Amino acid sequence: MYALVVRFDVLSDRLAEFDRQVALTIDAITAHEPGTLTYVSTGVDEDACARVFIEIYADEDAFRTHELV
């Protein structure tokens, strides 16, 4: 298993578009990357403009495949 946690700080006037694009991206990842076991984005209670991504891959090869797409 291979995991990654990433935080993004988004400009407030771009937040709605960022969230829309993330939803589309997650749908595509789910449909086309079988080695991606979990890929979620969540807000941060203390910072309305922050998003945290939690990514879990079957192995390092699955992660590398995700990075190439």
ChimeraX attribute file (.defattr): number of C-alpha atoms within 10 A of each C-alpha:
attribute: neighborCount
match mode: 1-to-1
recipient: residues
	/A:1	13
	/A:2	14
	/A:3	16
	/A:4	11
	/A:5	12
	/A:6	10
	/A:7	14
	/A:8	12
	/A:9	12
	/A:10	15
	/A:11	11
	/A:12	11
	/A:13	9
	/A:14	10
	/A:15	16
	/A:16	13
	/A:17	10
	/A:18	14
	/A:19	16
	/A:20	10
	/A:21	12
	/A:22	15
	/A:23	14
	/A:24	11
	/A:25	13
	/A:26	15
	/A:27	12
	/A:28	11
	/A:29	18
	/A:30	15
	/A:31	10
	/A:32	12
	/A:33	15
	/A:34	13
	/A:35	19
	/A:36	22
	/A:37	17
	/A:38	16
	/A:39	18
	/A:40	14
	/A:41	18
	/A:42	12
	/A:43	15
	/A:44	12
	/A:45	9
	/A:46	7
	/A:47	9
	/A:48	12
	/A:49	17
	/A:50	17
	/A:51	21
	/A:52	15
	/A:53	17
	/A:54	15
	/A:55	17
	/A:56	20
	/A:57	22
	/A:58	15
	/A:59	14
	/A:60	14
	/A:61	13
	/A:62	18
	/A:63	20
	/A:64	11
	/A:65	13
	/A:66	16
	/A:67	8
	/A:68	6
	/A:69	8
